[in-house]
């Protein structure tokens, strides 16, 4: 049962596995969904979806699977509430109530209840208009937006929202990681960038058991404890950021990445440099990009050993000449003897682990302005889009030699 | 599900119906319940409430960045044994006396069923949750030093909280039931505050929550205030008898809500901007 829902979930990108599906079946068998769609919605989500970042996809899949289904139990519950709540009838005047009783004959509430139950059982489809079935706009005793003074309003505007409706609201859209980004999520992605090593400067605070036994034996059996350093992250990171004019639309996401990287305290060393559209002879120390506050790119490569992980952030879209020609640099009064691509190749050759992050969404790579230079850059660096998922992939590729 | 084991919130903890259902699902499926949510939404409080609600003892295992899975099972105090061997005042051949059970071991060996809270699991190393897979699945572990198996007499109810500082491994997630505690909406927030501050005048509560939700929407805040900060704030307001008109317009004691200089500046600027906007209207 519901196997279609399973595949729908996977189609919408919720990573449901068979194990979880079986657990879900087990839960259904135990009757934990209480045979109504609202509880079913919550149950399925708690068992099948393991991250709030997938809630939105879940909602979409749920809506697609169960659109238009409202379980009778849900409606019935509203009706019982309605019937057991005398306040609802209190809106009517004494006169109206008398008329109503006349109209309905001698119908008391219990009778109405029984009729409703019966009618529900008989009715197999939605019904609108008419004077017998539960539906809308008719004169039957059951339904809404209709005219029957003693009728039961079924559905319509109500206190309980149906599960499909809740799913349709897509409240979790903001949690998606493939579109939305945030400093916090970037930080989480960056945490993966680590390589533990005991060759560091921390205090030796772990008991080295083998060493202790050796030392104790050497010490003629008198206890001699030996301590070792615990393992610490050994990753060093060098970030080069494009602050050119074409990056202007992406300022927000870049600054989010910037603060995330800055807040990541787990790197052994972290350095920032800036460039304008493409890397040439100089790398700049601040976003102003003036040569008075810059280092030679060759000097930077000299200073930082290849074990630094290189992250370039830039849109990589520029005029082909900026990347491919001598003197292609966009700044007036500057001249580059070698084309930018040459510098990029040099960086990629020196830093064995490198990656290029672009804020341009992946689906636009094919047709965006500057597509040509983007392709060229991709031949030099593995390129990922600047989203949480993209960063996660980038971090993964930084951990292995390309 | 027996009625004795159905959780339905406690008087000092307001749980959404969805959360209650998820707790009961986790209990009857005998799966660990993983709770995520913004800081200050009461993840840790939930375990206390569950323990209280179904009348069980609570064992808390606080995870730190240095915590290893082994620590929760048992610790073999080698150093003590080495020292003892030096001075000869204990029988060092009895290894069992150097085996100290961790929190998980404690929960397993309890006679009664307990609630085990593994708090902030994401603080530990990435591999930590994976190292606990077998133990949480089978509810048993083996101590090679004493050739002894510790097996749960009563399967404990396991509640795990995470602040999403690290991704949890998929294999681990597959075995859990998951719930994300959303930030409470205004009505629920008022109830929560009232649980903590039952004496609060209604008008003050209304104004404070309104100001609080406005503040959370101010763009550019680095750390949004959370429930616990609101509770502290209303307490501060009530104690100092601030006149209700200024709660929204001036937001006194903002330092209780915002913990960063830059955030206070941002909020003050937004507050001024709002006043100016209101004046023009």
Contacts between the chains, C-beta under 8 A, distances in Angstrom:
chain1	res1	chain2	res2	distance
A	15	B	170	7.6
A	17	B	174	5.8
A	19	B	174	5.0
A	19	B	175	7.8
A	20	B	174	5.7
A	23	B	29	6.5
A	23	B	31	7.1
A	26	B	29	6.6
A	27	B	25	6.1
A	27	B	28	7.8
A	27	B	29	5.8
A	30	B	1	7.8
A	30	B	28	6.0
A	30	B	29	7.5
A	32	B	1	7.8
A	32	B	24	7.5
A	32	B	25	5.3
A	32	B	28	6.4
A	32	B	29	7.7
A	39	B	21	6.2
A	42	B	18	4.8
A	42	B	21	5.3
A	42	B	22	6.7
A	43	B	21	7.0
A	43	B	22	8.0
A	43	B	25	5.9
A	45	B	178	7.9
A	46	B	21	7.8
A	46	B	22	4.4
A	46	B	25	5.9
A	46	B	26	7.7
A	46	B	177	5.0
A	46	B	178	5.7
A	46	B	179	5.7
A	47	B	25	7.0
A	47	B	29	7.6
A	47	B	177	5.8
A	47	B	178	7.8
A	49	B	178	6.4
A	50	B	34	7.3
A	50	B	173	4.0
A	50	B	174	7.5
A	50	B	176	6.7
A	50	B	178	4.7
A	51	B	36	7.8
A	51	B	173	7.6
A	51	B	178	7.4
A	52	B	36	6.4
A	52	B	180	4.1
A	55	B	180	7.0
A	184	B	164	7.8
A	187	B	165	7.9
A	188	B	164	6.5
A	188	B	165	6.6
A	188	B	166	6.5
A	188	B	167	6.5
A	191	B	126	7.9
A	191	B	165	7.2
A	191	B	166	5.4
A	192	B	126	7.7
A	192	B	167	7.6
A	207	B	78	7.2
A	207	B	79	6.4
A	209	B	78	6.4
A	212	B	82	7.3
A	216	B	82	7.4
A	222	B	86	7.2
A	223	B	82	5.4
A	223	B	83	6.6
A	223	B	85	7.8
A	223	B	86	4.9
A	225	B	79	7.1
A	225	B	82	7.9
A	230	B	66	7.9
